């Protein structure tokens, strides 16, 4: 075997190892990943929380005890949001009841188990999420 034919074989092996030649399984995985919804990572907290009544209350209040972005993770069920609402009332004693209702209505409407969880960069979760 000549040096040129060894180089061609080596190149073919390298291409196959690096994905230059993919089989049906790899092609199917590529197609699935291309069709899966991609949620862009947030550049700021306002990117995480959609516009709506209650958004400013979340941004102004939730970060007092934990990273505000914690409210957007977990895709909680409605019963879980109701439990969190009950458990958090003493954490916002200066907020009137009507605003408190709006805040939790906003969270349960926008971050629930029927919606995809937003991609949140780790820096927005620094300080942790308290176990509420």
N, C-alpha and C positions, 0 to 999 in steps of 0.2 A: 504494500500500500504506500502510495507516495505522500509527501508532506501535504500537498494540496488536498488530497482526498481526506486525510485526517482532519484538516482544518474545516472542511465542509461538514464532516460528521460531527465534529466538536461544536460547530456553530448550530447545527440542527438540534443537537442535544440541549444546548444552552437556550435556544428559542423555545423548545418544548417545556423546559423547566421554568422559564420566565413567563409563560402564558402566550407565547407566539403562536402556538397551535393548540386550540382548545377543542375538546370533545363535546358531545351533546350535553353532558351533565354541566359542564362549565358554561356553555352557551345558555342553558336554561336558567342557571343561577344568575348570570349577567342580565338576562331579560327580566327576571323577577325583581332584581335590585333596581333596575331602571324604571319599572312600573310602580314600585312602592312609593308611597307619598313621602316626600322629604320635607321636614320641618326645619327651617333655617334657625340657627342659633341666634339668640337675642344679642343685640349690641348694647341695649340699655334696658332698664326696668320697664320703661314705657313700651318697649317692643313685646314684652311678655304679656302685659295686661291690655286687652283690647279696649277700645273706646267704649264708654257706656256709663250710665248712672251707677255710681259706687266706686268707679276706678280710682278717683282721687282720694277717696276715703281709705281704700286699700293701700295705696302708695304712701299716704300720710300716717296711717295707724299701724299697719301690720309689722313694719320694721322696728317698732319701739321695743318689742320683746324678742324677735327673731328675724332672720333674713326675710325680707318681704317676699322674695321669690318662692319661699317655702309654701306659700298659699297656693301656688300654681302647680305644685307637683303632687303626684299620688292619684290624680283623677278619681276623686272621692265619689262615693255614691251619695244620693240624697239623704239617706239616714245618717251617714257619717257626717255630712255637712250640718245636719240638724244637731247632732251630738256636739260637734265643735262649736256651733253657735251657742249652745247652752253652756258649755265649759268655758267659753271665752268672755262671757258677759262681765265678769268681775275684772277682766284685764283692761277694759275700756269704760271705766266708771263715768268719765266725763262726756261720753257720747250719748246723745238722747236715743230713745228706743226706736224712733222712726229711722234715723240714720243707721242705727245698728242693723235694722231689718234690711235696709238698702244694701249695706256692705255685704251681708251674707247672701242676699239674693244675687248680687253681682258675682260673687265667688262661685256659688253653686250652679249658676247659669253658664259660666264660662269655663269652669274647670271641674268637669264631672266625668264619670266613666263612659259617657257616650261620645266624648271628644278626644282627639289625640293629645297626648301630653306634650307641652312645648319643650323644645330643646333649650336648656338653661345652662349657660356657661358656669363652671364651678365657682368663679369669683362672686357670682350673685347668691351663692349659698354659703359663703364664708361666715363663720360665726355659728353655723349650724341651725337646725330646725328643732325647736323644743318639742318634746313629745306631748303635744296637745291632742 
